[in-house]
Amino acid sequence: MTDSVHAPFSTLADNPEVAAVRRKVRQVLAEHTSPERLADHDEEEKYDAELYRELANAGLIRLETELHGRGPAHQSQVTVLEELGAGATSVGVSIVVQYMGVELLHRFADDPQRASYLAPLLDGDVRMSFALSEPEGGTDVARAMSTRARREEDGTWVIDGRKKWIGGASTADFLIVLARTAEIERSSIDGITMFIVPRSTPGITTTPIDTMGIRALEQADIVFDNVRVPADLVLGEEHRGFRQVLATLNGERLNGAAVALGIARGALETAVEYAGRREAFGRPVGAFQALQHELVDAAVAVESARLLLHNAARTSDEAEGGAVETLSAMAKLAASRAGTVTTDIGMRVMGGWGFLRQLPMQRYFRDARLYTFAPLTDEMIRNYIGEKHLGLPRSY
Ligand SMILES: Cc1cc2nc3c(=O)[nH]c(=O)nc-3n(C[C@H](O)[C@H](O)[C@H](O)COP(=O)(O)OP(=O)(O)OC[C@H]3O[C@@H](n4cnc5c(N)ncnc54)[C@H](O)[C@@H]3O)c2cc1C
């Protein structure tokens, strides 16, 4: 890894703040990971908690907090996540969730909640999971939500229900959980409340799910059976929890895009390096125009995604909220495409060697699928851009 202020194959020079963040992440990665370690964690389906700790010690969860009261600057977050996406992808995915937790707590927690949950999260002393999706619905989750919380006379809330696909839930210290608290019209997104729930609360069971990608971060099904949560662990306003989550979706889109960009970049670097040294018919395979053109198309997809992403992140940092959602949606779509295009050509350039579990290309290929549907599917992102950017009628 070089100490340049450019990402590899990038025309975009980092500004001094971004360059400092990029250098810091690279330094931690150089000291605490290796290709073998990354492959082993994926193979053994083991989260690299030690790497997470080192990243937190280097201040990369906290970053420079308190930008417009929302938490760390988006430009810093996407830089951390691009670097992690290019190798330690599963740790990057878990940090997307931590950054979301930081933003939710920054915006909506009261002082005691900040002291108990936000402060240790920023220091890396605890990790959280975000529990929204359910077995019956991810995209249309508000309508499908059957997890319910009812209030008892003393103010305690009691949660019952199921969540699905929750990243890191088995080992998290606390969960941010959305549950239906009022039976409002099914078409409304109100009537849902956000709760902070310590993972050790009795009545919570997690079961690991066997997924094809992001294998070094466990995903879990969660059952809530009579889980009692004190009134002071409601996060934000009662019945307005889903709206509060939607308010932070811009950051999650940017951050998902950043990991996807990192995956694409890692695959591109690996493919170009391989194409330069693998020989056929007396020439490096990278000399064949058939492969070279596809690698060029992948490089253009990666650079387009990077330019959109950094523009969206900078605009989001300067905008104090508001009219940046379309840019972020475009960045997410471009990055998700860069991930799938680049890993596809990467697999072809490497022939049978792409299939080998100890080499990273197949891992990039599997991992790149995540951000085609999370946190929002590419179809829903297209719906959003069609409606908001092109002014077309809402399609659903
Ligand atoms: C590895 C992994 C980690 C995850 N981590 C988390 C997590 O930490 N927390 C969490 O809460 N969730 C998490 N998720 C869930 C993820 O956010 C959902 O999978 C995602 O929102 C999609 O929901 P779904 O899978 O139910 O697909 P569905 O909603 O069932 O969609 C199925 C298909 O229908 C399409 N579709 C639906 N509506 C429309 C429409 N109006 N127009 C066009 N197409 C449409 C979708 O685009 C998709 O192609 C994770 C999932 C995975 C696999």
The ligand as an SDF file (V2000), in Angstrom:
LIG
                    3D

 53 58  0  0  0  0  0  0  0  0999 V2000
  -25.6870   -9.5620    4.6580 C   0  0  0  0  0  0  0  0  0  0  0  0
  -26.8750   -8.7330    5.0220 C   0  0  0  0  0  0  0  0  0  0  0  0
  -26.7600   -7.7780    6.0290 C   0  0  0  0  0  0  0  0  0  0  0  0
  -27.8680   -6.9960    6.3990 C   0  0  0  0  0  0  0  0  0  0  0  0
  -27.7690   -6.1520    7.4770 N   0  0  0  0  0  0  0  0  0  0  0  0
  -28.9000   -5.5890    7.9730 C   0  0  0  0  0  0  0  0  0  0  0  0
  -28.8680   -4.8990    9.2330 C   0  0  0  0  0  0  0  0  0  0  0  0
  -27.8100   -4.8010    9.8960 O   0  0  0  0  0  0  0  0  0  0  0  0
  -30.0290   -4.3680    9.7070 N   0  0  0  0  0  0  0  0  0  0  0  0
  -31.2000   -4.4530    9.0220 C   0  0  0  0  0  0  0  0  0  0  0  0
  -32.2070   -3.9630    9.5190 O   0  0  0  0  0  0  0  0  0  0  0  0
  -31.2670   -5.1040    7.8150 N   0  0  0  0  0  0  0  0  0  0  0  0
  -30.1490   -5.6820    7.2880 C   0  0  0  0  0  0  0  0  0  0  0  0
  -30.2040   -6.3770    6.0900 N   0  0  0  0  0  0  0  0  0  0  0  0
  -31.4640   -6.4520    5.3480 C   0  0  0  0  0  0  0  0  0  0  0  0
  -31.4630   -5.6250    4.0550 C   0  0  0  0  0  0  0  0  0  0  0  0
  -31.5280   -4.2530    4.3800 O   0  0  0  0  0  0  0  0  0  0  0  0
  -32.6610   -6.0970    3.1890 C   0  0  0  0  0  0  0  0  0  0  0  0
  -32.2940   -7.3630    2.6580 O   0  0  0  0  0  0  0  0  0  0  0  0
  -32.9940   -5.1180    2.0870 C   0  0  0  0  0  0  0  0  0  0  0  0
  -33.5940   -3.9790    2.6260 O   0  0  0  0  0  0  0  0  0  0  0  0
  -33.9580   -5.7360    1.0520 C   0  0  0  0  0  0  0  0  0  0  0  0
  -35.0800   -6.3120    1.6570 O   0  0  0  0  0  0  0  0  0  0  0  0
  -35.5330   -7.8130    1.2890 P   0  0  0  0  0  0  0  0  0  0  0  0
  -34.3230   -8.6590    1.2880 O   0  0  0  0  0  0  0  0  0  0  0  0
  -36.6380   -8.1670    2.1900 O   0  0  0  0  0  0  0  0  0  0  0  0
  -36.0520   -7.7340   -0.2170 O   0  0  0  0  0  0  0  0  0  0  0  0
  -37.5600   -7.4100   -0.6690 P   0  0  0  0  0  0  0  0  0  0  0  0
  -38.0250   -6.1640   -0.0260 O   0  0  0  0  0  0  0  0  0  0  0  0
  -38.3750   -8.6320   -0.4780 O   0  0  0  0  0  0  0  0  0  0  0  0
  -37.3670   -7.1500   -2.2330 O   0  0  0  0  0  0  0  0  0  0  0  0
  -37.3460   -8.2080   -3.2140 C   0  0  0  0  0  0  0  0  0  0  0  0
  -37.1810   -7.5840   -4.6020 C   0  0  0  0  0  0  0  0  0  0  0  0
  -38.3380   -6.7640   -4.8990 O   0  0  0  0  0  0  0  0  0  0  0  0
  -37.9020   -5.5000   -5.3600 C   0  0  0  0  0  0  0  0  0  0  0  0
  -38.8820   -4.4630   -5.0400 N   0  0  0  0  0  0  0  0  0  0  0  0
  -39.6050   -4.3020   -3.9000 C   0  0  0  0  0  0  0  0  0  0  0  0
  -40.3780   -3.2040   -3.9970 N   0  0  0  0  0  0  0  0  0  0  0  0
  -40.1350   -2.6500   -5.2210 C   0  0  0  0  0  0  0  0  0  0  0  0
  -40.6140   -1.5110   -5.9310 C   0  0  0  0  0  0  0  0  0  0  0  0
  -41.5110   -0.6830   -5.3910 N   0  0  0  0  0  0  0  0  0  0  0  0
  -40.1270   -1.2570   -7.1670 N   0  0  0  0  0  0  0  0  0  0  0  0
  -39.2040   -2.0890   -7.7420 C   0  0  0  0  0  0  0  0  0  0  0  0
  -38.7290   -3.1850   -7.1320 N   0  0  0  0  0  0  0  0  0  0  0  0
  -39.1780   -3.4590   -5.8970 C   0  0  0  0  0  0  0  0  0  0  0  0
  -36.5920   -5.2750   -4.6090 C   0  0  0  0  0  0  0  0  0  0  0  0
  -35.8200   -4.2570   -5.2260 O   0  0  0  0  0  0  0  0  0  0  0  0
  -35.9600   -6.6540   -4.7200 C   0  0  0  0  0  0  0  0  0  0  0  0
  -35.3790   -6.8040   -5.9950 O   0  0  0  0  0  0  0  0  0  0  0  0
  -29.0960   -7.1410    5.6920 C   0  0  0  0  0  0  0  0  0  0  0  0
  -29.1970   -8.0830    4.6530 C   0  0  0  0  0  0  0  0  0  0  0  0
  -28.1290   -8.9060    4.3480 C   0  0  0  0  0  0  0  0  0  0  0  0
  -28.3240   -9.9980    3.3310 C   0  0  0  0  0  0  0  0  0  0  0  0
  1  2  1  0
  2  3  1  0
  2 52  2  0
  3  4  2  0
  4  5  1  0
  4 50  1  0
  5  6  2  0
  6  7  1  0
  6 13  1  0
  7  8  2  0
  7  9  1  0
  9 10  1  0
 10 11  2  0
 10 12  1  0
 12 13  2  0
 13 14  1  0
 14 15  1  0
 14 50  1  0
 15 16  1  0
 16 17  1  0
 16 18  1  0
 18 19  1  0
 18 20  1  0
 20 21  1  0
 20 22  1  0
 22 23  1  0
 23 24  1  0
 24 25  2  0
 24 26  1  0
 24 27  1  0
 27 28  1  0
 28 29  2  0
 28 30  1  0
 28 31  1  0
 31 32  1  0
 32 33  1  0
 33 34  1  0
 33 48  1  0
 34 35  1  0
 35 36  1  0
 35 46  1  0
 36 37  1  0
 36 45  1  0
 37 38  2  0
 38 39  1  0
 39 40  1  0
 39 45  2  0
 40 41  1  0
 40 42  2  0
 42 43  1  0
 43 44  2  0
 44 45  1  0
 46 47  1  0
 46 48  1  0
 48 49  1  0
 50 51  2  0
 51 52  1  0
 52 53  1  0
M  END
$$$$
